[in-house]
């Protein structure tokens, strides 16, 4: 979008922007991304340019909070921001130069692919979990993902700066021993620790056990179990997930606590479908169990 003033947004002191992406705009004059005042929170302003001052934000007052203003350009001065009246406040912001204020950072936010318009954060970004740790009531980012999550896996969820919340592949924001990504993929709440011991589908296993097995917690027919034991030598059949590890054990007595790992049978990756583990040393009988575990 192109404009003489405020290429993307013009905002007055009584206005506000929350959880917005302002990118790819141009102003012939001031404020490539936005111009004016008001309150800007949890927003990302990047990839904008101005023909004069304030490539990202031409500031005339207001407050910038928990936002990223980075990778913008201005022909005259203030690539990312230019405070014409020196009246704005910056808090928990990622921008450069340092505007002063509490808990601001100047590090590159490390967008996933700014050139391709992807302004989500890479896993190594300092903007992850850099928001106000006292903001713990859940809300949502620009994609509809719940926040705050524990994106840096330090055990304390905190919102990320900017419009997007980073989802760590092994994050566990509520400490319930289920990965946030798995909970979101399966319609559970990564900020509710009580759903781990619930049994959403009424099958023999609770949600935490279904997470370990990577089965569907909403399908009563989807739970980890041995399907069949066939053949001579023995073959143990089951459904496996490519995201989990499996190990075959044998015992001569099912009441015996000493179960032996069958040689060469795990732990190994699953195959995302019908799977089989053989006991290929001539075993013709015995009791078998398959252990499933997280990688």
PyMOL commands that set and color helices and strands:
alter all, ss='L'
color gray80, all
select helices_A, chain A and resi 114-116+180-185+193-196+207-213
alter helices_A, ss='H'
color red, helices_A
select strands_A, chain A and resi 2-3+9-11+16-18+21-23+26-27+34-36+39-41+44-46+49-50+57-59+63-65+68-70+73-74+81-83+89-91+94-95+111-113+118-121+139-140+146-147+226-230+235-240+244-251+260-261+268-269+273-278+287-294
alter strands_A, ss='S'
color yellow, strands_A
deselect
rebuild
show_as cartoon
